[in-house]
Amino acid sequence: MSSITLEIKQITKQFHSDLVLNGLSFQLQKGEIMSVVGPSGSGKTTLLRVLAGLEKPTNGTIYMNGRDVTKQKANRRDISLVFQQPLLFPHMSVEENVAYGAKVSKKYTQEKVDTLLEAIGMTKYRSHFPSEISGGQQQRTALARAMATEPEVILFDEPFSSLDPSLRQGLRYWVRNFLVEQETTAIFVTHDMEEAMIMGDQIAVFQEGKFQQIGAAKVLHESPANMKVASFMGGHLILNDQEYVPLQAIELSSSPFKEDTQTFEGTVEHITYQHGRPIAHIEIKESGAKVPLPLTNDEQLQNEVFLSIPVSSIQRFRGTIDE
């Protein structure tokens, strides 16, 4: 990958007094996939709509292959948007829906449609209407229709959120492999951290109108930029706005006195099991923070416990955004 396919500079979007996008800047190379994660209502969908040309930014510039497309209409941009719902044409068959995307972009060939139908495993359903196929098959058809336009960029707005877990899991890997094979640049919006890690080459944590941190999942988890990133990623006990400690560094003990440690008193609220392993959910009395800690033997656990943190394990937030 050597060329920048998509670049946005200082994009803002304001609805009345509400600043939804606050000076966003990033770039994606050809074939790169970025997952954007953040809480519901944080503005992730608005970002996609601005990139697709469905919303005008209040300020800032959008470049595709070095060309300014900020003022171009949606149908003039080489970008496809896949929504949460498939939004197929109900009066068209699977094949007609896929062919429509190619015809609109004037890139139609029967060979292309046949290839896409085979790629999504829908060849034998080509004559079926959307009402006659499953939700997963509809979503695959919608993806093929988007791919048929041969876009420079595809934007995904939580396309698997309405699917059942088993179907969602398989479709994630299928879409990821499809994009990689086609070398298609993509942005994948989700609030599911596992999904973000599967889909993206890099992850952008989006809150309060801006990217709090951009980087590989391992970097975000091991070196969070701030409290917001650490809280969203999980796996940490946040001590204050400057310091945190990885959960694996915390030891449970029956005594508050351990050398070279910082100790907190906690109450065990309940115990759950993950892959057969007990997890103690502990509330720290001083701060009210909730901490899930894996156990080796939950039968030895008392209701009142002490959390011992080696001073050497306390880390400081990076305070910078990885771009």
Secondary structure, 3 states (H helix, E strand, C coil): CCCEEEEEEEEEEEECCEEEEEEEEEEEECCCEEEEECCCCCCHHHHHHHHHCCCCCCEEEEEECCEECCCCCHHHCCEEEECCCCCCCCCCCHHHHHHHHHHHCCCCCHHHHHHHHHHCCCHHHCCCCHHHCCHHHHHHHHHHHHHHCCCCEEEEECCCCCCCHHHHHHHHHHHHHHHHHHCCEEEEEECCHHHHHHHCCEEEEEECCEEEEEECHHHHHHCCCCHHHHHHHCCEEECCCCEEEEHHHCEEECCCCCCCEEEEEEEEEEEEEECCEEEEEEEECCCCCEEEEECCCHHHCCCEEEEEEEHHHCEECCCCCCC
